[in-house]
Amino acid sequence: MSNTQKITKGLLHLIPWVILLIGPFSSVFSDPEITTAIQIRAVIIFLILIGSFYLNYLVLIPLLLLKSKFTAYIVSVLLMMVGLGAFNAMFNWTLGDLEMFRFAPAAVMMLTIFGVAARMTNRWMSQSAANKEIVLEKLNTELAFLKNQISPHFLFNTLNNIYSLTETNPEKAREVTHGLSKLLRYLLYESEKHKMVTLGREVAFLNTYIELMKIRLPENVEVNFDHGSELDNTELPPLLFIPFVENAFKHGISLQEDCTVKISLQRVGGNIEFSVINLIPAHKESDGVSGGLGLINIKRRLELLFGNDGYELNIHENELAYDVQLKIPARVN
């Protein structure tokens, strides 16, 4: 429990007693006709009221009522009422006509009901806070799992690229290895260390991946990546877009036909808008993220991050093209 929660809980207990003290009890000390002896007894009665409340709140309710020992709890409350009633009988004559200080079973019952209500409310609030922590921890674990599902697939594709280049162009293979080290640094360290990254870092990551892929592409493949220039003051969760970019390179590239992959990542007003469009070569059938486990994982991660209605994902596919449009809220520094 945080210090703020402790202070709030303490005030909730203190304020009602202060109100009671400065209300009915204040008249005892402001009336000059009331003797000091009666004032002392009034203080004793006030302390007994507090004691009976917390005996019920701290002892009887947690040890009996919350453990379903209902008979024992009722008997204990009745015994407490009888004891306080006997004490009341001894003090009636001393306090004279001060009716407000005369104990009655109804007053004790009211304190008991109030104590039960306060205890159950406090228990409900504690359980609610604990449940929220459990749900949050579960969401964070699931998010990490879904993000890590993306990373091995991406690494496998990149290692295949390096393997191909080592046989045809060792110099370019070294360039790819350097690019891979940058990508792995982002995947394994930056994206794991930070729940949010700047849009500029995400753009740099995608740009490195795209440039790495373009090294081994034939001249008939055109790749365009359009992004804004003012990116460092906008933050977002990392690695949201790489599955769609990977899919475009996997299914939108042909060695025989002219083909184009268009990628755009922009901040527009209060949103970040991403799109990727690739033509589907005639000899290929798209089996990308539009269906199956890939799209399920992507949607699940988006739902965990932004809620069901906090993002827009539209995927359009036909025999000619594959078009992904994603809009998420932007967080501005």
FENRA-V470200 format. One record per residue. N is the residue number from 1. RES is the residue in one letter. PSI is psi as a letter, one per 40 degrees, with the letter a starting at -180 (none if undefined). NEAR is the number of other ideal C-beta (glycine too) atoms within 10 Angstrom. Layout:
N_RES_PSI_NEAR + N_RES_PSI_NEAR
This chain:
1_M_h_9 + 2_S_i_7 + 3_N_d_7 + 4_T_d_8 + 5_Q_d_12 + 6_K_d_10 + 7_I_d_10 + 8_T_d_11 + 9_K_d_14 + 10_G_d_10 + 11_L_d_10 + 12_L_d_12 + 13_H_d_14 + 14_L_d_10 + 15_I_d_10 + 16_P_d_12 + 17_W_d_14 + 18_V_d_10 + 19_I_d_10 + 20_L_d_14 + 21_L_d_14 + 22_I_e_9 + 23_G_b_10 + 24_P_d_14 + 25_F_d_19 + 26_S_d_11 + 27_S_d_12 + 28_V_d_20 + 29_F_e_13 + 30_S_e_8 + 31_D_h_11 + 32_P_e_6 + 33_E_e_5 + 34_I_h_16 + 35_T_i_11 + 36_T_d_8 + 37_A_d_10 + 38_I_d_18 + 39_Q_d_14 + 40_I_d_11 + 41_R_d_17 + 42_A_d_21 + 43_V_d_14 + 44_I_d_13 + 45_I_d_22 + 46_F_d_17 + 47_L_d_10 + 48_I_d_16 + 49_L_d_19 + 50_I_d_15 + 51_G_d_11 + 52_S_d_21 + 53_F_d_19 + 54_Y_d_14 + 55_L_d_16 + 56_N_d_25 + 57_Y_d_19 + 58_L_d_12 + 59_V_c_11 + 60_L_d_23 + 61_I_d_21 + 62_P_d_12 + 63_L_d_13 + 64_L_d_19 + 65_L_d_20 + 66_L_e_14 + 67_K_e_11 + 68_S_f_9 + 69_K_g_14 + 70_F_d_10 + 71_T_d_9 + 72_A_d_14 + 73_Y_d_20 + 74_I_d_13 + 75_V_d_12 + 76_S_d_18 + 77_V_d_23 + 78_L_d_13 + 79_L_d_10 + 80_M_d_17 + 81_M_d_20 + 82_V_d_12 + 83_G_d_13 + 84_L_d_21 + 85_G_d_13 + 86_A_d_10 + 87_F_d_13 + 88_N_d_19 + 89_A_d_11 + 90_M_d_8 + 91_F_e_18 + 92_N_d_13 + 93_W_d_7 + 94_T_d_12 + 95_L_e_19 + 96_G_b_11 + 97_D_e_6 + 98_L_g_19 + 99_E_d_9 + 100_M_e_14 + 101_F_e_22 + 102_R_h_14 + 103_F_i_20 + 104_A_i_13 + 105_P_d_13 + 106_A_d_9 + 107_A_d_17 + 108_V_d_23 + 109_M_d_12 + 110_M_d_11 + 111_L_d_22 + 112_T_d_21 + 113_I_d_11 + 114_F_d_14 + 115_G_d_21 + 116_V_d_18 + 117_A_d_10 + 118_A_d_17 + 119_R_d_18 + 120_M_d_13 + 121_T_d_11 + 122_N_d_14 + 123_R_d_13 + 124_W_d_10 + 125_M_d_12 + 126_S_d_13 + 127_Q_d_10 + 128_S_d_10 + 129_A_d_12 + 130_A_d_10 + 131_N_d_10 + 132_K_d_10 + 133_E_d_10 + 134_I_d_10 + 135_V_d_10 + 136_L_d_10 + 137_E_d_10 + 138_K_d_11 + 139_L_d_13 + 140_N_d_12 + 141_T_d_10 + 142_E_d_13 + 143_L_d_16 + 144_A_d_11 + 145_F_d_12 + 146_L_d_19 + 147_K_d_18 + 148_N_d_12 + 149_Q_d_16 + 150_I_d_20 + 151_S_d_17 + 152_P_d_10 + 153_H_d_13 + 154_F_d_18 + 155_L_d_15 + 156_F_d_9 + 157_N_d_15 + 158_T_d_21 + 159_L_d_12 + 160_N_d_11 + 161_N_d_19 + 162_I_d_18 + 163_Y_d_11 + 164_S_d_15 + 165_L_d_20 + 166_T_d_14 + 167_E_d_8 + 168_T_d_9 + 169_N_g_14 + 170_P_d_9 + 171_E_d_8 + 172_K_d_17 + 173_A_d_19 + 174_R_d_13 + 175_E_d_15 + 176_V_d_25 + 177_T_d_14 + 178_H_d_12 + 179_G_d_19 + 180_L_d_19 + 181_S_d_10 + 182_K_d_14 + 183_L_d_21 + 184_L_d_14 + 185_R_d_12 + 186_Y_d_20 + 187_L_d_23 + 188_L_d_12 + 189_Y_c_10 + 190_E_d_15 + 191_S_d_20 + 192_E_d_14 + 193_K_d_9 + 194_H_h_13 + 195_K_d_12 + 196_M_i_11 + 197_V_i_19 + 198_T_i_17 + 199_L_d_22 + 200_G_d_17 + 201_R_d_18 + 202_E_d_27 + 203_V_d_19 + 204_A_d_16 + 205_F_d_22 + 206_L_d_20 + 207_N_d_14 + 208_T_d_16 + 209_Y_d_24 + 210_I_d_18 + 211_E_d_14 + 212_L_d_23 + 213_M_d_22 + 214_K_d_14 + 215_I_d_15 + 216_R_e_18 + 217_L_i_16 + 218_P_i_11 + 219_E_e_6 + 220_N_e_13 + 221_V_h_19 + 222_E_h_12 + 223_V_h_20 + 224_N_h_11 + 225_F_h_18 + 226_D_h_10 + 227_H_i_18 + 228_G_i_15 + 229_S_d_7 + 230_E_g_9 + 231_L_e_18 + 232_D_e_12 + 233_N_e_13 + 234_T_h_18 + 235_E_i_20 + 236_L_i_22 + 237_P_i_20 + 238_P_i_22 + 239_L_f_22 + 240_L_d_22 + 241_F_e_24 + 242_I_d_19 + 243_P_d_21 + 244_F_d_24 + 245_V_d_23 + 246_E_d_21 + 247_N_d_22 + 248_A_d_25 + 249_F_d_20 + 250_K_d_15 + 251_H_e_20 + 252_G_e_24 + 253_I_h_21 + 254_S_h_17 + 255_L_e_10 + 256_Q_d_10 + 257_E_i_13 + 258_D_h_12 + 259_C_i_21 + 260_T_h_14 + 261_V_h_23 + 262_K_h_17 + 263_I_h_22 + 264_S_h_15 + 265_L_h_24 + 266_Q_i_15 + 267_R_h_18 + 268_V_h_10 + 269_G_b_7 + 270_G_e_9 + 271_N_i_15 + 272_I_h_25 + 273_E_h_16 + 274_F_i_23 + 275_S_i_18 + 276_V_h_23 + 277_I_h_18 + 278_N_i_26 + 279_L_i_20 + 280_I_h_19 + 281_P_i_18 + 282_A_d_10 + 283_H_e_8 + 284_K_i_15 + 285_E_h_8 + 286_S_h_19 + 287_D_f_12 + 288_G_a_22 + 289_V_e_23 + 290_S_e_16 + 291_G_i_12 + 292_G_a_10 + 293_L_d_9 + 294_G_d_19 + 295_L_d_17 + 296_I_d_12 + 297_N_d_17 + 298_I_d_23 + 299_K_d_15 + 300_R_d_15 + 301_R_d_21 + 302_L_d_20 + 303_E_d_14 + 304_L_d_15 + 305_L_d_18 + 306_F_e_15 + 307_G_i_9 + 308_N_d_8 + 309_D_e_7 + 310_G_e_12 + 311_Y_i_18 + 312_E_h_13 + 313_L_h_15 + 314_N_h_10 + 315_I_h_16 + 316_H_h_11 + 317_E_h_14 + 318_N_a_9 + 319_E_e_8 + 320_L_d_9 + 321_A_i_14 + 322_Y_h_23 + 323_D_h_15 + 324_V_h_25 + 325_Q_h_16 + 326_L_h_21 + 327_K_h_16 + 328_I_i_20 + 329_P_i_12 + 330_A_i_17 + 331_R_h_14 + 332_V_h_8 + 333_N_none_8
